[in-house]
C-alpha cells in the first residue's frame, strides 16, 4: 500500500487531466471546505509550561541569583525604637477647677508641630524636613489608659534611641509650656474680674455704712433706740434664718423621698416582671399536656391572653391589687402565686417592704418640717406686727434696706473671695514643678527591634527579574502561536494550509535548502500531495502568490522526499527567466538537486584544483547530468525541436529527472502550446508525478493556461505576497475556473 491510500479525505471523483472537458468537476475546493478545523489551541501560558518548562527553570535560577545579589548588596536595616509615657496629671488644689488638661490627641498635635520637630532636627543635625521626620513616628494610646507609646523607625539603633528619648522629653516640656501659657492668659482675665469684684465690695460696704447711719438716726429721732425694739428686730432676723434652714432641710427630704420612690418602683417592676414570667412558664407547661384542638387548650389560651393584658395594663395599679388580679387568673388551674415565688422573689418583696418603710419615714419627717415651717411663718408674722406697732412703717422699711445691703455686701465679698481663690489656684498650677507626663519606659537599645528589608527586596527583585526574563519567552511564543498572514489568507478563501513557516529556510540568494529528512513540514506536504492525487500519473503545478515563482528549493525537497517513497518524479521548469522578470538565481534548472556527495579533502594542489572545478560544476546545475546536451522548453516552443529523450536530464537520484527552461525565450502564448500538452502526455507514462514550476499567480493568463493541464495546484506564499492586491483577484479566478488547488505552503 502506498501513501496515496492513506488519505483521510475520500475523493468523490478523479481530478481531471484535461481542462477542456466541461463535464469534469474539480473536488479541490470541496475537500478544502470539508477539511476539519484545527482543535482549539491551549492557552499561551499552558503552552509555555509544556514546551518551555526547562527554560522557565533556568529563568527562575537566574532570577533567584540576581535577586539574592540585589537583596544582599542593597539591603538596609531598620530599627523600631519605642518608648512609653504616662499621663500622671497635676495636683488638684482645693476650690474650683481652674485648669482643664487637653486631650492626648491635642498633645500629639502639639508635639508633632513643625516648630517642635524642627528643634529636634536642628539639635541632632538631621538633613530631613520636619514634616517628613514627624511622619516617621507612630504614637498610639494603649487601650483606654493614660499610657502613650511612641515608636520611631530609624536605620541606626543608637541614634533612634536618642531621638525617641528627646522627643518624649520634648512632649513633657511642651505640655508644661502649654499649661503655663494657658494659665497666663486665664490669670490676666481673672485679675480683671477680681478688680471689679473688689470694687463691688467697696461700693456695697460704703452703701451699707450710709444705710446704717440713716437707720440709727431715724430710730434716735423717733425714740426707738431702745433695747426692746432691738430685740424684736433680732427676733425677726433669727426667725428668717431658721426659716431658711428649714427650707433647705425640706428640699433635702423631698429629694431623698423622690430617690426612695424611684428605687421602690424599680424593684416593683423587676418583681412584677419575674413573677409574671414564672406564671407564664407555668401556664406553658400545663398547655403542653393538651392537644391544640381540645377545649381545655382553648381555655388555657384565654388565660394566656389575660396574662398578656395584665402585663401591659395591670402594672399601673398598686402592688397588692396587681398581685390579687394575677392570683385570680387561673387560680383553680395553676394555684396561688405564692407557690411559684422563689427565694429571689421573696427577697425582692422584702426589699420593697423596706423601701416602703423608708418612704414612710421620709414622709413623716417631711410633714414635721412643713408643720415647723408653718409655725415659724406665723411667729415671723407676729414679730413683724409687734415691730411695726412700735416703730412704724418708716423704721421697718429702713431696717429692710439695711438687711438687703448686708446681703449684697455678703454676696460681693463671697464672689471676691471665690475669684481670689481661683487666682491662687492658678498661680499654684503655674508655679507647679510637677509635669503632666512622666517617662514610663525609656527607649533603649535592648527594647529596639531591628528589622531588614532583605526578604522584601528579594521578593520584589525576583518578581521584577522574572518578569523581565519571561517577557521575551512569552513574546516569542505569542508570535509563534499568532495566526500568520498566510494562515488568515488561507482561512479567508477556504484553502487548506499545507505548511506554515516552512519556507523561511529556503533562501534563493544563498541557495540554502534545509534537509528534507529533518523538515517535518516538507514531509507532511509531500504526504498531502500524495493523498490528493489519483492513482495514475498526475501533473502538479507549483505557483507562488504575488510576483515571485515558487522557491526552487521547495520542489527540490518535495521531489527528493517523494522519490524516497517510491515515486518517479519529473521536474519541468516552465518559468521564462530570459525576459528579466524573475530572478535567475532561484531556478529549478540551475538548482543543485539534491547535490553531489561531498568530495574528500584534497591533499595536493592538483587535487584542490580538481575538487574546486568539480564543486563549481556541481553548484551550477540542478543535478549531475549524464550527458552534455541541455535542451529545454524554449527549444520546443521556439525552434519546433522534436520531443525526444534528449530533453530529459537525468540527476543523481534515478527516480528524479528534469526538463529545464532552456536557453531561449518563451513565446508569448507558450503555455497554450499544443506541444506542451503533447510533452506532458508523453511523459505521463514514464513518471508517477510531474512537477511543473510555473509562473507566479500575478501572471494570471499563463497560470490559468497551465492550470488547465494540471491535476493539482500547490500555491506558495509569504507575508508580502498575500498582501498583494493581485493575489485575491487571481484566487477568485481559480475558484471560478474550478481549478484543483490542493493547498497553500507558507
C-alpha positions in Angstrom: 0.0 0.0 0.0 1.3 3.4 -1.0 0.8 6.7 0.8 -1.9 7.5 -1.7 -4.1 5.0 0.1 -3.7 6.8 3.5 -5.8 9.8 2.6 -8.4 10.6 5.2 -10.5 12.6 2.7 -12.1 10.2 0.3 -12.2 11.9 -3.1 -15.7 11.9 -4.7 -14.2 11.9 -8.3 -10.9 11.8 -10.1 -9.0 15.1 -10.7 -9.3 15.8 -14.4 -6.2 15.9 -16.5 -7.9 17.6 -19.4 -9.2 21.0 -18.6 -11.1 21.2 -21.9 -13.7 18.6 -20.7 -16.5 20.7 -19.3 -18.2 17.7 -17.6 -15.4 17.3 -15.1 -15.8 18.5 -11.5 -12.8 19.6 -9.6 -13.1 18.5 -5.9 -10.3 20.6 -4.5 -12.5 23.3 -3.0 -15.0 20.7 -1.7 -12.1 18.9 0.0 -10.9 22.3 1.4 -14.3 23.1 2.7 -14.5 19.6 4.3 -11.1 19.9 5.9 -11.7 19.6 9.7 -11.0 22.7 11.7 -8.0 22.5 13.9 -8.6 22.0 17.6 -8.5 24.9 19.9 -5.0 25.6 20.8 -4.2 25.5 24.5 -3.7 28.8 26.4 -0.5 30.7 25.9 0.8 30.1 29.4 -0.1 26.4 29.4 1.8 26.1 26.1 4.8 27.8 27.6 4.7 25.5 30.6 4.5 22.4 28.4 7.1 23.4 25.8 9.5 25.8 27.7 9.5 24.4 31.2 13.2 23.9 31.1 13.7 27.5 30.0 11.4 28.7 32.8 13.5 26.7 35.3 16.7 28.4 34.0 14.9 31.8 34.3 14.0 31.0 37.9 17.5 30.2 38.7 18.8 33.3 37.1 16.2 35.5 38.7 16.9 33.9 42.1 20.7 34.6 41.7 20.2 38.2 40.6 17.6 38.7 43.4 20.0 37.3 46.0 22.7 39.6 44.8 20.5 42.6 44.8 19.0 41.8 48.3 22.4 41.3 49.9 24.1 44.2 48.1 21.4 46.9 48.5 19.6 45.8 51.7 19.0 48.3 54.5 18.5 47.8 58.2 15.7 49.5 60.2 15.3 49.7 63.9 11.9 50.1 65.5 12.7 52.1 68.7 9.9 52.6 71.1 9.3 54.3 74.5 6.2 55.0 76.7 4.8 58.0 78.5 2.2 58.0 81.2 -0.1 61.0 81.9 0.2 61.5 85.6 -1.8 64.7 85.8 -1.3 67.6 88.1 -2.1 68.1 91.9 -5.6 69.5 92.4 -5.8 72.4 94.8 -8.9 72.9 96.9 -11.6 75.1 95.5 -12.9 75.5 92.0 -11.3 73.8 89.0 -9.2 76.4 87.2 -7.4 74.3 84.5 -8.7 71.5 82.2 -5.9 69.5 80.6 -6.2 69.0 76.8 -6.8 65.6 75.3 -4.0 63.2 74.4 -4.7 63.9 70.7 -4.1 67.6 71.3 -0.8 66.8 72.9 0.1 64.7 69.8 -0.6 67.6 67.5 1.4 69.9 69.7 4.4 67.5 69.8 4.4 66.9 66.0 4.1 70.6 65.1 6.6 71.9 62.7 8.4 74.1 65.3 8.8 71.2 67.8 10.1 68.8 65.1 12.4 71.5 63.8 14.1 71.8 67.2 14.8 68.1 67.3 16.1 68.1 63.8 18.4 71.0 64.4 19.6 69.5 67.7 20.7 66.3 66.1 21.8 67.8 62.8 19.4 65.8 60.7 19.1 66.5 57.0 15.4 65.9 56.8 12.4 68.2 56.6 10.4 68.4 59.9 7.2 67.2 58.4 8.9 64.1 56.9 10.6 63.5 60.3 7.2 63.7 62.1 5.7 61.1 59.7 8.4 58.6 60.8 6.8 58.5 64.3 3.8 56.4 65.3 2.0 57.4 68.5 -0.8 55.4 70.0 -2.7 55.2 73.2 -2.8 51.8 74.8 -6.5 51.0 75.3 -8.3 53.5 77.4 -5.4 54.0 79.7 -3.2 57.1 80.1 -0.2 55.4 78.6 1.1 56.7 75.3 3.5 54.6 73.2 5.9 56.4 70.8 7.6 54.3 68.1 10.2 55.5 65.5 11.7 53.6 62.6 15.3 54.6 62.1 18.3 52.9 60.4 20.7 53.3 63.4 19.7 52.0 66.8 21.7 54.4 68.9 20.5 57.5 67.1 16.9 56.2 67.1 17.1 55.8 70.9 18.3 59.3 71.4 15.6 60.7 69.0 12.8 58.9 70.8 14.0 60.0 74.3 14.5 63.6 73.2 11.0 63.5 71.6 9.4 62.2 74.8 11.2 64.9 76.8 10.0 67.5 74.3 6.5 66.4 74.8 6.9 66.7 78.6 8.3 70.2 78.3 5.7 71.2 75.7 2.8 70.1 77.9 4.2 72.3 80.8 4.8 75.2 78.5 1.3 75.0 77.1 -0.2 74.8 80.6 1.7 77.9 81.7 0.7 79.7 78.5 -2.9 78.9 79.0 -2.9 79.8 82.7 -1.1 83.1 82.0 -3.9 84.1 79.6 -6.6 83.0 82.1 -5.0 84.8 85.0 -4.9 88.0 83.1 -8.7 87.7 82.5 -9.5 86.7 86.1 -7.4 89.5 87.6 -9.5 92.0 85.7 -12.6 90.3 87.1 -11.1 90.3 90.6 -10.6 94.1 90.4 -14.2 94.5 89.5 -15.3 92.3 92.4 -13.2 94.3 94.9 -14.8 97.5 93.6 -18.2 95.9 94.1 -17.3 95.0 97.7 -16.1 98.6 98.4 -19.2 100.1 97.0 -21.5 97.7 98.9 -19.6 98.4 102.2 -20.0 102.1 101.6 -23.7 101.8 100.9 -24.2 99.7 104.0 -22.4 102.1 106.2 -24.6 105.0 105.0 -27.8 103.0 105.3 -26.9 102.0 108.9 -26.2 105.6 109.7 -29.5 106.7 108.3 -31.3 103.9 110.2 -29.7 104.8 113.5 -30.6 108.4 113.0 -34.2 107.6 112.2 -34.5 105.4 115.3 -33.0 108.0 117.5 -35.3 110.7 116.2 -38.4 108.6 116.8 -37.3 107.5 120.2 -36.9 103.8 119.1 -33.4 103.3 120.1 -34.4 101.1 123.0 -33.4 97.5 123.9 -36.9 96.2 123.4 -37.1 97.3 119.8 -33.7 96.0 119.1 -34.7 92.6 120.5 -37.7 92.5 118.3 -35.6 93.2 115.2 -33.2 90.5 116.3 -36.1 88.0 116.7 -37.3 88.8 113.2 -33.8 88.2 111.8 -33.3 84.9 113.7 -36.7 83.7 112.6 -35.8 84.4 108.9 -32.6 82.5 109.3 -34.4 79.5 110.9 -36.9 79.5 108.1 -34.1 79.4 105.5 -32.6 76.4 107.2 -35.9 74.6 107.4 -36.4 75.2 103.7 -33.1 73.7 102.9 -34.0 70.7 105.1 -37.4 70.4 103.4 -35.7 70.4 99.9 -33.3 67.6 101.0 -36.1 65.5 102.4 -38.0 65.8 99.2 -35.0 64.7 97.1 -34.4 61.7 99.4 -38.1 60.9 99.2 -38.1 61.0 95.4 -35.0 58.8 95.2 -36.5 56.2 97.6 -39.7 56.2 95.5 -37.7 55.6 92.3 -35.8 52.7 93.9 -39.1 51.2 95.1 -40.7 51.5 91.7 -37.7 49.8 90.0 -37.8 46.9 92.5 -41.6 46.6 92.0 -41.1 46.5 88.2 -38.5 43.7 88.5 -40.7 41.8 90.9 -43.7 42.0 88.6 -41.8 41.0 85.5 -40.2 38.0 87.1 -43.4 36.8 88.8 -45.3 37.2 85.6 -42.6 35.3 83.6 -42.9 32.4 86.1 -46.7 32.4 85.8 -46.4 32.3 82.0 -43.9 29.5 82.1 -46.2 27.6 84.5 -49.1 28.0 82.1 -47.0 26.9 79.1 -46.1 23.7 80.9 -49.7 22.9 81.5 -50.7 23.7 77.9 -48.2 21.2 76.6 -50.3 18.4 78.2 -53.3 19.1 76.0 -53.9 18.9 72.3 -54.2 22.2 70.4 -57.7 21.3 69.2 -59.0 20.5 72.6 -61.4 22.7 74.6 -59.0 22.7 77.6 -56.2 24.1 75.4 -58.6 26.9 74.3 -59.4 27.7 77.9 -55.7 27.9 78.7 -55.1 30.1 75.7 -57.6 32.6 77.0 -55.7 32.6 80.3 -52.6 33.4 78.4 -54.3 36.3 76.8 -55.4 37.6 80.2 -51.8 37.3 81.4 -50.6 39.4 78.4 -53.3 42.0 79.2 -52.2 42.3 82.9 -48.6 42.6 81.7 -49.5 45.7 79.6 -52.2 47.4 81.7 -52.2 45.9 85.2 -48.8 47.2 86.3 -50.2 50.7 86.8 -52.2 49.7 89.8 -50.9 49.2 93.3 -48.7 46.1 94.0 -51.4 44.5 96.2 -54.1 45.0 93.7 -51.8 43.7 90.9 -50.9 40.6 92.9 -54.6 39.9 93.6 -55.5 40.2 89.9 -52.7 37.9 88.9 -53.6 35.4 91.6 -57.2 35.3 90.3 -56.1 34.4 86.8 -56.2 30.6 86.6 -56.3 30.1 90.4 -58.1 26.8 90.1 -55.8 25.6 87.3 -52.4 27.0 88.3 -52.8 27.5 92.0 -51.8 30.6 94.1 -48.8 32.7 93.1 -47.2 32.0 96.4 -46.3 28.5 95.1 -44.1 29.8 92.3 -42.4 32.6 94.3 -38.9 31.5 94.9 -36.1 32.9 97.1 -35.3 35.6 94.7 -38.8 37.0 94.5 -39.2 36.7 98.3 -36.0 38.8 98.7 -37.4 41.4 96.3 -40.6 41.5 98.3 -38.6 42.1 101.4 -36.6 44.9 99.8 -39.9 46.5 98.5 -41.3 46.4 102.1 -38.0 48.1 103.4 -38.4 50.7 100.7 -42.0 51.4 101.8 -40.8 51.9 105.4 -38.1 54.4 104.3 -40.7 56.3 102.2 -43.0 56.4 105.3 -40.1 57.7 107.4 -39.3 60.4 104.9 -43.0 61.3 104.6 -43.2 61.7 108.4 -40.1 63.9 108.5 -41.5 65.9 105.6 -44.7 66.6 107.4 -42.8 67.5 110.6 -40.7 70.1 108.7 -43.7 71.5 107.0 -45.5 72.0 110.3 -42.4 73.6 111.8 -42.2 76.0 108.8 -45.8 76.9 109.3 -45.3 77.7 112.9 -42.2 79.8 112.1 -44.0 81.7 109.5 -46.8 82.5 112.0 -44.2 83.6 114.6 -42.4 85.8 112.0 -45.7 87.5 111.2 -46.2 88.2 114.9 -42.7 89.7 115.3 -43.2 91.8 112.2 -46.5 93.1 113.7 -45.0 94.0 117.0 -42.0 95.7 115.5 -44.3 97.7 113.2 -46.5 98.7 116.1 -43.5 100.0 117.9 -41.5 101.7 115.1 -44.0 102.3 112.3 -43.6 101.6 108.6 -40.7 104.0 108.2 -38.4 102.2 110.6 -39.3 98.8 109.2 -38.5 100.0 105.7 -35.2 101.4 106.8 -34.4 98.1 108.6 -35.2 96.2 105.4 -32.9 98.4 103.4 -30.1 97.7 105.8 -30.7 93.9 105.6 -30.6 94.0 101.8 -27.4 95.9 101.8 -25.9 93.5 104.2 -26.8 90.6 101.9 -25.4 92.5 99.0 -22.1 93.1 100.8 -22.0 89.4 101.8 -22.6 88.3 98.2 -19.9 90.6 96.9 -17.4 89.5 99.5 -18.1 85.8 98.7 -17.7 86.5 95.0 -14.4 88.3 95.6 -13.1 85.5 97.8 -14.0 82.9 95.2 -12.2 84.8 92.4 -9.2 85.3 94.8 -9.2 81.6 95.4 -9.2 80.9 91.7 -6.2 83.2 91.2 -4.4 81.4 94.0 -5.1 78.0 92.4 -4.0 79.3 89.0 -0.8 80.7 90.5 -0.1 77.3 92.2 -0.6 75.4 89.0 1.5 77.9 87.1 4.4 77.5 89.6 3.9 73.8 89.9 7.1 71.8 89.4 5.3 68.6 88.6 4.8 67.6 84.9 1.7 66.2 83.2 3.7 63.4 81.7 6.4 61.1 83.0 8.5 58.6 81.2 7.2 55.1 81.9 9.5 53.0 79.7 12.5 54.9 78.2 13.8 54.0 74.8 16.9 51.8 74.8 18.9 49.5 72.5 17.6 46.5 74.4 13.9 47.3 73.6 14.6 48.2 69.9 13.5 45.7 67.3 15.9 45.6 64.3 14.4 44.5 61.0 15.8 44.2 57.5 14.2 44.7 54.1 16.3 41.8 52.6 13.3 39.5 52.3 11.1 42.2 50.8 13.8 43.3 48.4 14.5 39.7 47.4 10.8 39.1 46.6 10.5 42.3 44.6 13.7 41.8 42.8 12.8 38.2 42.0 9.4 39.3 40.7 10.9 42.0 38.5 13.8 39.9 37.2 11.4 37.0 36.4 9.1 39.4 34.5 12.0 40.8 32.5 13.3 37.4 31.6 10.0 35.8 30.9 8.7 38.6 28.7 10.9 37.5 25.7 9.8 33.9 26.1 6.1 34.9 26.2 6.5 37.3 23.3 8.3 34.6 21.2 5.7 32.0 22.0 2.9 34.5 21.3 4.4 35.3 17.9 4.6 31.6 17.2 1.0 30.9 18.2 -0.3 34.0 16.5 -2.1 33.4 13.2 0.1 34.4 10.4 -0.9 36.5 7.4 -0.8 33.4 5.2 -2.9 31.4 7.6 -5.5 34.2 7.7 -5.5 34.4 3.9 -6.0 30.6 3.5 -8.8 30.6 6.0 -10.5 33.5 4.2 -10.5 31.6 0.9 -11.1 28.2 2.4 -7.7 26.9 1.2 -6.0 24.1 3.1 -2.8 25.3 4.7 -0.3 22.5 4.0 2.7 24.1 5.8 3.2 27.2 7.9 6.5 28.9 8.5 8.2 26.2 6.5 9.5 28.2 3.6 11.6 30.6 5.7 14.6 28.3 5.4 14.6 28.3 1.6 16.8 31.2 0.6 17.1 31.8 -3.1 20.1 34.1 -2.8 22.3 31.8 -0.8 20.7 28.7 -2.3 20.4 27.3 1.1 18.0 24.3 1.3 17.1 22.6 4.6 17.5 18.9 4.8 14.1 17.4 4.0 14.8 14.4 6.2 14.6 16.7 9.3 11.9 19.0 8.0 8.6 17.6 9.2 6.6 20.3 7.3 8.1 19.2 3.9 7.4 15.6 4.6 3.8 16.3 5.6 3.3 18.5 2.5 4.6 15.6 0.3 2.1 13.3 2.1 -0.7 15.7 1.4 0.2 15.8 -2.3 0.2 12.0 -2.5 -3.2 11.8 -0.8 -4.7 14.4 -3.1 -3.7 12.8 -6.4 -5.3 9.9 -8.3 -3.6 6.6 -8.8 -2.4 7.3 -12.3 0.3 9.7 -13.3 -0.6 13.3 -12.2 0.6 16.7 -13.1 1.1 19.1 -10.1 1.5 22.8 -10.8 3.5 24.9 -8.3 3.0 28.7 -8.4 3.7 31.5 -6.0 1.3 34.2 -4.8 2.3 37.7 -5.7 5.0 38.2 -8.4 7.6 35.6 -7.3 7.6 31.9 -8.5 7.6 29.1 -6.1 11.0 28.6 -4.5 13.1 26.0 -6.4 14.3 24.5 -3.1 10.7 23.5 -2.2 10.3 21.5 -5.4 13.8 20.1 -4.8 13.0 18.9 -1.3 9.5 17.6 -2.2 10.8 15.6 -5.2 13.6 14.1 -3.2 11.2 13.1 -0.4 8.7 11.5 -2.8 11.5 9.7 -4.6 12.4 8.0 -1.4 8.7 6.9 -1.1 8.9 5.1 -4.4 7.5 7.8 -6.7 9.2 8.6 -10.0 9.3 12.4 -10.4 9.8 14.7 -13.4 10.6 18.3 -12.8 9.5 20.8 -15.5 10.8 24.4 -15.3 8.1 26.4 -17.0 9.3 29.8 -15.8 10.6 32.1 -18.5 13.6 33.9 -16.9 15.1 35.3 -20.1 12.9 38.4 -20.1 14.4 39.6 -16.9 11.1 39.4 -14.9 12.2 36.7 -12.5 15.4 36.0 -10.5 17.6 33.6 -12.4 19.4 32.5 -9.3 16.3 30.7 -8.0 15.7 28.4 -11.0 14.8 24.7 -11.0 17.1 24.3 -14.0 20.1 25.6 -12.1 19.5 24.4 -8.6 21.6 21.5 -7.2 19.2 18.7 -6.6 20.0 17.2 -4.2 23.7 17.8 -4.9 26.6 15.5 -5.2 28.3 13.9 -2.3 30.9 15.9 -0.5 34.4 15.2 -2.0 37.2 14.1 0.2 39.5 16.7 1.4 42.3 17.4 -1.1 45.8 16.9 0.0 47.8 18.3 -3.0 47.4 21.4 -5.1 46.3 19.4 -8.1 43.7 17.6 -6.1 42.5 21.0 -4.7 42.1 22.4 -8.2 40.3 19.4 -9.4 38.0 19.4 -6.4 37.2 23.1 -6.9 36.4 22.6 -10.6 34.2 19.6 -9.7 32.3 21.6 -7.0 31.8 24.6 -9.3 30.4 22.2 -11.9 28.0 20.7 -9.4 26.8 24.0 -8.0 25.8 25.3 -11.4 23.3 22.6 -12.3 20.1 21.0 -10.9 21.9 17.7 -10.6 24.8 15.8 -12.1 23.8 15.4 -15.7 24.6 12.2 -17.6 25.1 13.9 -21.0 26.3 17.3 -22.1 23.2 18.2 -24.2 20.9 20.7 -22.3 17.8 21.3 -24.3 14.7 22.9 -22.7 11.2 24.0 -23.1 12.3 27.1 -25.0 13.7 24.9 -27.8 10.4 23.1 -28.2 8.4 26.4 -28.2 10.7 28.5 -30.4 12.6 26.0 -32.7 9.9 23.4 -33.1 12.5 20.9 -31.9 11.3 17.3 -31.8 10.2 15.9 -28.5 13.0 13.4 -27.8 14.6 11.8 -24.9 17.4 14.4 -25.0 15.0 16.9 -23.3 15.1 14.9 -20.1 18.1 15.4 -17.9 19.0 12.6 -15.5 20.0 13.5 -12.0 21.9 11.7 -9.3 18.7 10.2 -8.0 17.5 7.7 -10.6 13.8 8.5 -9.6 14.1 12.3 -10.3 14.5 13.7 -13.8 14.5 17.3 -15.1 13.3 19.3 -18.1 14.9 22.7 -17.9 13.6 26.0 -19.2 16.3 26.2 -21.9 18.5 28.9 -23.1 15.9 30.6 -25.4 13.0 32.9 -24.8 9.4 31.6 -24.4 6.9 32.7 -27.0 4.1 34.9 -25.6 1.5 32.1 -25.8 3.9 29.3 -25.0 1.7 28.0 -22.1 -1.2 27.4 -24.5 1.0 25.4 -26.9 -0.2 22.0 -28.0 3.5 20.9 -27.9 3.4 21.4 -24.1 0.3 19.2 -23.9 2.0 16.6 -26.1 5.1 16.7 -24.0 3.2 16.1 -20.7 1.2 13.3 -22.2 4.3 11.6 -23.5 5.9 11.8 -20.1 2.9 10.6 -18.0 3.5 7.0 -19.0 7.1 7.1 -17.5 6.5 9.2 -14.3 4.1 8.8 -11.5 4.3 12.6 -10.8 5.2 15.6 -13.0 6.0 18.8 -11.0 5.7 22.0 -13.1 7.5 25.0 -11.7 5.0 27.6 -13.1 5.0 31.4 -13.2 3.7 33.3 -10.2 0.0 34.0 -9.7 0.5 37.6 -10.9 0.9 36.2 -14.4 -2.8 35.3 -14.5 -3.1 34.2 -18.1 0.0 31.9 -18.1 -1.1 30.4 -14.8 -4.6 29.7 -15.9 -3.3 28.1 -19.2 -1.0 25.8 -17.1 -3.8 25.1 -14.6 -5.9 23.6 -17.4 -3.2 20.9 -17.8 -2.7 20.3 -14.0 -4.3 17.6 -11.9 -3.4 19.6 -8.7 -2.2 23.1 -7.9 0.1 24.0 -4.9 0.5 27.7 -4.1 3.4 29.1 -2.1 3.0 32.3 -0.2 4.7 34.6 2.3 3.6 37.6 4.3 4.3 40.0 1.4 2.6 38.1 -1.3 -0.7 37.7 0.5 -0.9 41.5 0.8 -0.5 41.9 -2.9 -3.8 43.2 -4.4 -3.4 40.9 -7.3 -3.5 37.7 -5.2 -7.2 37.9 -4.2 -8.2 38.5 -7.8 -6.2 35.6 -9.1 -7.6 33.3 -6.4 -11.1 34.4 -7.3 -10.3 33.5 -11.0 -9.1 30.0 -9.9 -12.3 29.5 -7.9 -14.5 30.4 -10.9 -12.5 28.0 -13.1 -12.8 25.3 -10.5 -9.0 24.9 -10.6 -7.9 21.9 -8.4 -6.0 23.8 -5.7 -5.0 21.3 -3.1 -3.3 23.7 -0.6 -1.0 26.5 0.3 2.6 26.2 1.5 3.9 29.1 3.6 
